[in-house]
Amino acid sequence: MKKLVIALGVSALLGACAGSGGGMGMSGSSASTPMVGGAPMYPTKDIVDNAVNSKDHTTLVAAVKAADLVGTLKSPGPFTVFAPTNASFAALPAGTVDTLLKPENKATLTKVLTYHVVPGRMDSAALMSAINAGGGKAVLKTASGGTLTATMSGGNVMVTDAKGGTATVTIANVYQSNGVIHVVNKVLLPG
């Protein structure tokens, strides 16, 4: 029953992700077209078409292309994407990104990237609802089959990966035609 409540909360969150940014102490635009990485994020465009314009997400876009996930992230979804910035990738141990981008590591790269994707559309209101329903945490099932744990800290949504690493949502509710993006400050790693 608890899993059903969380799943419904996540679904509600994702369903509410078609408008403005902000909320929960996270920076984001309250306009219908927020700016991310110096570029407008149009809610009528899909995740890929918006992400390619963000100067803060060039590494993520290169990784999505290397993993052949462009078609998936252009599909109707909906998806919730916790999108790490270039700085997040740069904070990984030296050589990690270059190694992941090699063709022979495509399966590992795909697992890392799909670990940042939760099926459905979950905006900050839905995340908060799921966190509250879960007694202070929400366990989110990722497209890779792993789980992320969402909690609140100091008015911010925190996302913890299987290895115990925690990312902060820095820009919430970037609505897309096929989901919602929450910009995060760390790369999340599957177990």
C-alpha positions, 0 to 999 in steps of 0.5 A: 500500500505504501508503494502504491501511495508513493507511486501515485504521488510520483505520478501526480508530481509528474502530471503537474510538471507543465508550467512554472519553476521554483518552489521548495526553496529551489531556484527556478523561473516562475515564468512559463519559459524558464532559463537554464544554462542561458537558454529558454526552456520551452514547455512545448519542446521535448527534453532533448530539444531543450537540453541541447540549448543549455550551456550547462548541460553539454556533457549530459547531451553528449552522453545521451547521444553516445548512449543512443538515448536521444530517441527515447528522450524525444518520445512521448514519455512522460519522464522526470529527469534529474539533469546533472550539470557540466560541473557535476560531471567535472566533479567525478574522478579524472577520466570518468566521463571520457571512459564512459563515453567510449563505445565499449562502455555504452551499457554502463553509460546507459545505466548511469543515464537512465538512473537519472530518469524516473518514468512519469512526470513529477514536479516539485509538488508531486515530489513533496507529496510523495516525501510527506506520504513516505514519512519524510522520504520517497523512494523513486523507481528509475528507468534503469531499474534502480531506486533514488531516495528523495528527501527535504533538507532546508527547503530543498529537495535532495536526491540520494543514490544507491551509493549514498551520494546526495544531489540537491535540486538546484532548478526545479520544474523545468516543464517539457512536452514529454516530462519535467527536468529538475537540474541537480548539482551531482551525478547520481550513481547506481549501485 
